[in-house]
C-alpha cells in the first residue's frame, strides 16, 4: 500500500531530517513511527501526502510514485489527523466532518448519511453532536471529531500525527481503546506517529523506531521487545521489557476456561475482559489484592478465570525466550 524506497529529506539549510529510509506499510495494518523529538518521524509521515517532498528516493502509493500524482487529489484521498485537531470553529461538528466529501463532490444525501454514520462510530451520537460547534466540546470529543473528519471520504490510508498526545492519560487510553475497535471495523491502512513507546506497542502491527532521521529497527511489537536491535532501542523501550510483553498477550490466551453456567460469586470489580492484556490483569490483581480474577465477556457471562500464577508462568516463559 505504502512503500518507502531509500528516501532522504534534506532541508535548504542542510538539515538531514530523514536519511535513507526504507519500509513498507501493508494494506489494512497500522505501522507506528516512534522516537524522540526531532528524529524525523513526522517528516516521514508528511512525505506520504506530499506536505513534504523527498530529496532522494521514492515513495509509492499503491505502487505509484507519489510525485506523479496530483498533490491536492492525493491529500483528499488520504485521511489526516493531527494532535491540534485543526477543526474549523465557525463550522458545526457535522459541517467539519463533511468537509472532504463536499470537496470531492458527493451528493447531499450521501454526505449526511456518512456524517451520521461516522459520528456514531466515534461515540458522538449525531442527534446530540451534529449541530454543536467545536468550542463546546471537550478535548477528547474534539479529537473524535477529527478522526471522523479524516475518515469521512472512505480513505484507503489514514495518517495520524500524535493524535492523542495533548489529552490527559485517562482520556488518551480511552481513545486508544476506542480507535482499536474502530480499526477492526474500517480496516484502513494507518501510519501513526507518536513519541511514546507504550502507545506504539499498543497501537501498532509494525513499529519503526527512529533515531536522528534513520530507522534503527522495524518489526512487530513482540520482535522489538524480545530482540532490540541495539543499545538505543533497549534504552528507548525501558527496563520493563518483560512487563511490556505481557501487554501483548490477551487474557483469553492463558485463562482457565469454565463450563457454561458456572458461578463464582465474585463482584464485577474482580473481573476482566477476555480481550484485556495480562499487564492490565496483573495490575488489577494488585489493586484488588487477589490472586484470581474472573474473566467475563461483554454480556457479563463468566467464561474463565485467570490466576497470578498463570501470569507469572507466562512472564517466566517470556524471559527464557
C-alpha positions, 0 to 999 in steps of 0.5 A: 500500500505504502512503500518507502524506497531509500528516501532522504529529506534534506532541508535548504539549510542542510538539515538531514531530517530523514536519511535513507529510509526504507519500509513498507506499510501493508494494506489494512495494518497500522505501522507506528513511527516512534522516537524522540523529538526531532528524529524525523518521524513526522517528516516521514509521515508528511512525505506520504501526502506530499506536505513534504517532498523527498530529496532522494528516493521514492515513495509509492502509493499503491505502487505509484510514485507519489510525485506523479500524482496530483498533490491536492487529489492525493491529500483528499484521498488520504485521511489526516489527523493531527494532535491540534485537531485543526477543526474549523470553529465557525463550522458545526461538528457535522459541517467539519466532518463533511468537509472532504466529501463536499470537496470531492463532490458527493451528493447531499444525501450521501454526505449526511448519511456518512456524517451520521454514520461516522459520528456514531462510530466515534461515540458522538451520537449525531442527534446530540453532536451534529449541530454543536460547534467545536468550542463546546466540546471537550478535548477528547470529543474534539479529537473524535471529531477529527478522526471522523473528519479524516475518515469521512471520504472512505480513505484507503490510508489514514495518517495520524500525527500524535493524535492523542498526545495533548489529552490527559492519560485517562482520556488518551487510553480511552481513545486508544481503546476506542480507535482499536475497535474502530480499526477492526471495523474500517480496516484502513491502512494507518501510519501513526506517529507518536513519541511514546513507546507504550502507545506504539506497542499498543497501537501498532502491527509494525513499529519503526523506531527512529533515531536522528532521521534513520530507522534503527529497527522495524518489526512487530511489537513482540520482535522489538521487545524480545530482540532490540536491535541495539543499545538505543532501542533497549534504552528507548523501550525501558527496563520493563521489557518483560512487563511490556510483553505481557501487554501483548498477550490477551487474557483469553490466551492463558485463562482457565476456561469454565463450563457454561453456567458456572458461578463464582460469586465474585463482584464485577470489580474482580473481573476482566475482559477476555480481550484485556492484556495480562499487564492490565490483569496483573495490575488489577490483581494488585489493586484488588489484592487477589490472586484470581480474577474472573474473566467475563465477556461483554454480556457479563457471562463468566467464561474463565478465570485467570490466576497470578500464577498463570501470569507469572508462568507466562512472564517466566516463559517470556524471559527464557525466550 
